[in-house]
Amino acid sequence: MENKDKNFTDTFWADQFAEDAIERVENNKFLKDIVKKKGFYVVMDEKTPSGTIHIGSGRGWVIHDAIAKALRDKGVKAKFILSSDDTDTLDKPSKELSNEDNEKYRGMSFRDIPSPVPGYKHFGDYYFRQCTDLFPNFGIEAELESTGDEYYKGSFNKTIKIALDNADKIQNIYKKLYGDDVKAGEKFPFNVKCPQCKKIATTIALEWDKDKEQLYFECRDDIVEWAKGCGYKGWISPYNGNGKFPWIVEWAAKWPTNSVIVETAGKDHFTKGGSRTAACHFAMDVFNYPPPYPSDKYETGPGYEFFTVGGKKMSTSKGHGLGFADSINYAPAKMLRFLLIRTRPNAVIDFDPYSNDLILLYERYDQAERVYFGKEDMGEKENIRQKRIYELSQVEKIQKRIPPQVSLSQASMLVQIFDNEKMIFESLRNTGQLPDDASKPEIEYVKERLGFAKKWVEEFADEQYKFILQKELNQNLNLSEQQKQALRILASRLKELKWTEKTLLNEFYRIANDEVRMNTPDLFKAAYLVLLNKERGPKLAPFILTLGKEMVANMLEKL
């Protein structure tokens, strides 16, 4: 079965994934039996908790969560399983550990290193839970699993035996893909955990007794440059937590172990000849299990694009970029989920909280919300897309009517204009944005936006969005007669007529161009000077309407 075009021009991307996965299962008796026996479709992802996990990994989690939801929406049972690869080893110094501890624990699995913060099982648990404890905020429904626990429970015992019995096949795949001199082409595909020093990276398996199901191994100094072994050697069972697969073999072994039907990953894993290519070969030729969608037999299919911050790619082990747990300090979780849902997996996301990206993100969310509730029409095809984006972006149950809409720009003005929340709500009721019968969830919805608007103004907003409202007219303003005349005309118009943002904006241009014969920017500059004592500020039309046209008119009349 060929992978379909992931431009998804007619079907939303998550639904396309779901449709393709269901079609593949229905047309493959082996997979159909797997799903029947399991009882549900398994959508899987995994992450090594080697340090602060960045928002790019969060993109994968939201993608897999959305696919699982889309599968359920199509009438099949589905579950998203996220595994913490806590048996992977510390191979680089961690900033959370002292120099002494970095030396001590190098080569050990993250589950065998103490947590840098009390209250967690181990180093890996701390970094994993930093993220997963926030999953309810992001609307991510996942069954969490520890890869190390699965080894200890014996879940991998069957695939461990298969891999060791077919070590030559695995070695030949490595050589075929990466050349005869690749080190993995000479090793047994299993790394023993030394029972004496607890290190994994320093051991090498040298012999497999197929009948006794025992491995002969040595813990040595010459296996890796960055960790020293203890010299222990002997025979050991590879089962029940006594070691682990090399990670690409482990990736392939997880698919039959967990009955995985769908699992994608970042595009760096899907490069030609990369880790997904090798995993597909191991799955097909060793474990006799078809790789999960979007791979098809030996074809990897597409991975998802990067999430960059200010154009910079992120790294968990190097600590680069925006951490998933920290991301909610820059935007509410549900807004980040919306960003991740609305962007096709094959498109790069570049998000910079210190630019206008946040305003645009809120505007797009509000537009999708209006479309969902039938308050805006973007055309039949786009309406369908926007409604689906909105549905899959929700963290909580969708309300029966559209929530009160207050743009981030307007909210940022409100928190700077009024001294307290009560006055803000009164203003919103006067503008008709907050109904008199607003429910508690609707009130909380507005409060949440106001709270973030305040944070945005204080921490991220450009200077043009920050202001101190002038209570009295500054008589020393350096305004031309044309500017004063234009503002006086505007004052009279504000009192005479009702205005919307659009009609008021048009009136600015009409007064400047047709009545006073001046440059329109000079009118804007004059208004900002009177109201804010600065030459720039928030968009003028909504700003005036938020302040109240009577109050603005009274101020301008004093010129």
Buried (B, 14 or more C-beta within 10 A) or exposed (E): EEBBEBEBEEBBBBBBBBBBBBEBBEEBEEBEEBBEEBEBBBBBBBBBBBBBBBBBBBBBBBBBBBBBBBBBBBEBEBBBBBBBBBBBBBEEBBEBBEEEBBEEBBBBBBBBBBBBEEEBBBBBBBBBBBBBEBBEBBBBEBEEBBBBBBBBEEBBBBBBBBBBEBBEBBBBBBBEBBEEEBEBBEBBBBBBBBEEBBBBBBBBBEEBEEEEBBBBBBBBEEBBEBBBBBEBBBEBBBBBBBBBBBBBBBBBBBBBBBBBBBBBBBBEBBEEEBBBBBBBBBBBBBBEBBBBBBBBEEBBBBBBBBBBBEEEBBBBEEBEBBBBBEBBEBBBBBBBBBBBBBBBBBEEBBBBBEEBBBBEBBBBBBBBBBBBBEEBEBEEEEBBBBBBBBBBBBBEEEEEEBBBBBBBBBBBBBBBBBEEBEEBBEBBBEEEBBEEEBBEEBBEBBEEBBBBBBBBBEEBBEEEBBBEBBEEBEEEBEBEEBBBBBBBBBBEBBBEEEBEBEEBBEBBEBBBEEEBEBEBEBBBBBBBBBBBBBEBBBBBBBBBBBBBBEBBBBBBBEB
